[in-house]
Amino acid sequence: MDPISKFLASWKIPIGQWGKAVIDFIVEYLDWLFDAIKVSLNAVVESVTALLLMAPPVALALAIAALAWWMQRSWKLALATAIGLFLIINLGLWKETVQTLVLVLFATGISMAIGVPIGIWAAHKPRVWSFTQPTLDLMQTMPTFVYLIPVLILFGLGAAPALIVTIIFAMPAPVRMTYLGITSIPKSMIEAGEAFGATKRQLLWKVELPAALPSIMAGLTQCIMLSLSMVVFATLIGAPSLGNPVFKALSNRNIPLGIEAGLAIVILAIVLDRMLSQRVGARK
């Protein structure tokens, strides 16, 4: 190393130690708060999962297929959904699929509930966006293991830390797409609403959100896919999901199990994508 590089390396900034000190402080003084959050999230997720698993798998698969038909009015989608879910039952991965489905739905719902309002706020406040944008970049570009470790320390193993990590990973998508949809609305539409005497609330609900809905639904699609990929990966911190057979197949070099688990993940992703996002924005 050259002298300048040696000088810089000799005066290392203890960023890692500062981060550890912050986490130690949080664990020491706010442990009760994180325990309460963990217990609450685990109770809700486990209760919903247990309730769904009580139903006969075939009956639940048919109910999901019926829901797909009701949401999209497509018998082809309903039939494909039923066939895909029946295949998952045949592969013996129904329990893991239900666990994954519950985590993905919870993570997606919370991410959309938080992300869409933040996107609307940022679209109307440039200063908020100037702060939000680098935060979203950090959330999306930071390696997963970097925030997987502190979340594991704060919340332990189980569904709660997996849900929190998934929300952190997936929430930037609805924020960005909502911001993009709101800021892409032609000014003539806003001016027309103002000319008719619409208030800011009326402009938001009757002009901006309907016009930005396709972009918001695209954010929903991305959020579902990101949540599904992260839930599978969160098996490393004890998340009950389809990631369990995937990592079991990886560790044992079990090719058949890996193919079956991967196929189940693909089927679940396609079903969720078609049910919750496809054509909804266009129809609205």
GIDAWO-V437756 format. One record per backbone hydrogen bond with DSSP energy under -1.0 kcal/mol. NH is the residue of the N-H (numbers start at 1). CO is the residue of the C=O. E is the energy in kcal/mol with one decimal. If there is no record, write none. Layout:
nh=NH co=CO e=E
nh=NH co=CO e=E
This chain:
nh=6 co=2 e=-2.4
nh=7 co=3 e=-2.4
nh=8 co=4 e=-2.4
nh=9 co=5 e=-2.5
nh=10 co=6 e=-1.8
nh=15 co=13 e=-2.4
nh=18 co=14 e=-2.0
nh=19 co=15 e=-2.4
nh=20 co=16 e=-2.3
nh=21 co=17 e=-2.3
nh=22 co=18 e=-2.1
nh=23 co=19 e=-2.3
nh=24 co=20 e=-2.8
nh=25 co=21 e=-2.2
nh=26 co=22 e=-2.4
nh=27 co=23 e=-2.7
nh=28 co=24 e=-2.2
nh=29 co=25 e=-2.3
nh=30 co=26 e=-2.7
nh=34 co=30 e=-1.8
nh=35 co=31 e=-2.2
nh=36 co=32 e=-1.9
nh=37 co=33 e=-2.3
nh=38 co=34 e=-2.5
nh=39 co=35 e=-2.7
nh=40 co=36 e=-2.3
nh=41 co=37 e=-2.7
nh=42 co=38 e=-2.6
nh=43 co=39 e=-2.3
nh=44 co=40 e=-2.2
nh=45 co=41 e=-2.7
nh=46 co=42 e=-2.6
nh=47 co=43 e=-1.9
nh=48 co=44 e=-2.3
nh=49 co=45 e=-2.4
nh=50 co=46 e=-2.5
nh=51 co=47 e=-2.3
nh=52 co=48 e=-2.2
nh=53 co=49 e=-2.3
nh=54 co=50 e=-1.1
nh=60 co=56 e=-2.5
nh=61 co=57 e=-2.5
nh=62 co=58 e=-2.4
nh=63 co=59 e=-2.2
nh=64 co=60 e=-2.3
nh=65 co=61 e=-2.1
nh=66 co=62 e=-2.5
nh=67 co=63 e=-2.3
nh=68 co=64 e=-2.1
nh=69 co=65 e=-2.1
nh=70 co=66 e=-2.4
nh=71 co=67 e=-2.3
nh=72 co=68 e=-2.0
nh=73 co=69 e=-2.9
nh=78 co=74 e=-1.9
nh=79 co=75 e=-2.6
nh=80 co=76 e=-2.6
nh=81 co=77 e=-2.5
nh=82 co=78 e=-2.4
nh=83 co=79 e=-2.6
nh=84 co=80 e=-2.5
nh=85 co=81 e=-2.5
nh=86 co=82 e=-2.5
nh=87 co=83 e=-2.0
nh=88 co=84 e=-1.7
nh=89 co=85 e=-2.1
nh=90 co=86 e=-2.3
nh=91 co=87 e=-1.8
nh=92 co=89 e=-1.2
nh=93 co=88 e=-1.9
nh=97 co=93 e=-1.9
nh=98 co=94 e=-2.5
nh=99 co=95 e=-2.3
nh=100 co=96 e=-2.2
nh=101 co=97 e=-2.7
nh=102 co=98 e=-2.4
nh=103 co=99 e=-2.0
nh=104 co=100 e=-2.6
nh=105 co=101 e=-2.5
nh=106 co=102 e=-2.4
nh=107 co=103 e=-2.7
nh=108 co=104 e=-2.9
nh=109 co=105 e=-2.6
nh=110 co=106 e=-2.5
nh=111 co=107 e=-2.4
nh=112 co=108 e=-2.6
nh=113 co=109 e=-2.4
nh=114 co=110 e=-1.9
nh=115 co=111 e=-3.3
nh=116 co=112 e=-2.0
nh=118 co=114 e=-1.5
nh=119 co=115 e=-2.5
nh=120 co=116 e=-2.4
nh=121 co=117 e=-2.7
nh=122 co=118 e=-2.8
nh=123 co=119 e=-1.9
nh=124 co=120 e=-1.3
nh=125 co=121 e=-1.3
nh=129 co=125 e=-1.8
nh=130 co=126 e=-2.2
nh=131 co=127 e=-1.0
nh=132 co=128 e=-2.6
nh=133 co=129 e=-2.9
nh=136 co=132 e=-2.6
nh=137 co=133 e=-2.3
nh=138 co=134 e=-2.2
nh=139 co=135 e=-2.2
nh=140 co=136 e=-2.1
nh=141 co=137 e=-2.4
nh=142 co=138 e=-1.9
nh=146 co=143 e=-1.3
nh=148 co=144 e=-1.5
nh=149 co=145 e=-1.6
nh=151 co=147 e=-1.4
nh=152 co=148 e=-1.9
nh=153 co=149 e=-2.1
nh=154 co=150 e=-2.4
nh=155 co=151 e=-2.6
nh=156 co=152 e=-2.2
nh=158 co=237 e=-1.9
nh=162 co=158 e=-1.1
nh=163 co=159 e=-2.5
nh=164 co=160 e=-2.2
nh=165 co=161 e=-2.6
nh=166 co=162 e=-2.1
nh=167 co=163 e=-2.1
nh=168 co=164 e=-2.2
nh=169 co=165 e=-2.0
nh=170 co=166 e=-2.3
nh=171 co=167 e=-2.4
nh=173 co=170 e=-1.2
nh=175 co=171 e=-1.6
nh=176 co=172 e=-2.6
nh=177 co=173 e=-2.5
nh=178 co=174 e=-2.1
nh=179 co=175 e=-2.3
nh=180 co=176 e=-2.7
nh=181 co=177 e=-2.4
nh=182 co=178 e=-2.4
nh=183 co=179 e=-2.5
nh=184 co=180 e=-1.2
nh=185 co=182 e=-1.1
nh=190 co=186 e=-1.2
nh=191 co=187 e=-2.9
nh=192 co=188 e=-2.2
nh=193 co=189 e=-2.0
nh=194 co=190 e=-2.4
nh=195 co=191 e=-2.2
nh=196 co=192 e=-1.3
nh=197 co=194 e=-1.6
nh=198 co=193 e=-2.2
nh=203 co=199 e=-2.7
nh=204 co=200 e=-2.0
nh=205 co=201 e=-2.4
nh=206 co=202 e=-2.6
nh=207 co=203 e=-1.5
nh=208 co=203 e=-3.1
nh=209 co=204 e=-2.7
nh=211 co=207 e=-1.7
nh=212 co=208 e=-2.3
nh=216 co=212 e=-2.3
nh=217 co=213 e=-2.8
nh=218 co=214 e=-1.7
nh=219 co=215 e=-1.9
nh=220 co=216 e=-1.8
nh=221 co=217 e=-2.1
nh=222 co=218 e=-2.2
nh=223 co=219 e=-2.4
nh=224 co=220 e=-2.3
nh=225 co=221 e=-2.2
nh=226 co=222 e=-2.8
nh=227 co=223 e=-2.5
nh=228 co=224 e=-2.5
nh=229 co=225 e=-2.2
nh=230 co=226 e=-2.2
nh=231 co=227 e=-2.7
nh=232 co=228 e=-1.8
nh=233 co=229 e=-1.7
nh=234 co=230 e=-2.5
nh=235 co=232 e=-1.1
nh=236 co=233 e=-1.7
nh=237 co=234 e=-1.8
nh=238 co=235 e=-1.9
nh=239 co=234 e=-1.5
nh=244 co=241 e=-1.6
nh=246 co=242 e=-1.3
nh=247 co=243 e=-2.8
nh=248 co=244 e=-2.1
nh=249 co=245 e=-2.4
nh=250 co=246 e=-2.0
nh=251 co=247 e=-2.6
nh=252 co=248 e=-2.0
nh=254 co=249 e=-2.1
nh=255 co=253 e=-1.2
nh=258 co=254 e=-2.1
nh=259 co=255 e=-2.4
nh=260 co=256 e=-2.3
nh=261 co=257 e=-2.7
nh=262 co=258 e=-2.3
nh=263 co=259 e=-2.3
nh=264 co=260 e=-2.2
nh=265 co=261 e=-2.0
nh=266 co=262 e=-2.2
nh=267 co=263 e=-2.5
nh=268 co=264 e=-2.4
nh=269 co=265 e=-2.4
nh=270 co=266 e=-2.4
nh=271 co=267 e=-2.5
nh=272 co=268 e=-2.4
nh=273 co=269 e=-2.4
nh=274 co=270 e=-2.7
nh=275 co=271 e=-2.4
nh=276 co=272 e=-2.4
nh=277 co=273 e=-1.5
nh=278 co=273 e=-1.6
nh=280 co=277 e=-1.1
nh=283 co=279 e=-2.6
nh=284 co=280 e=-2.3
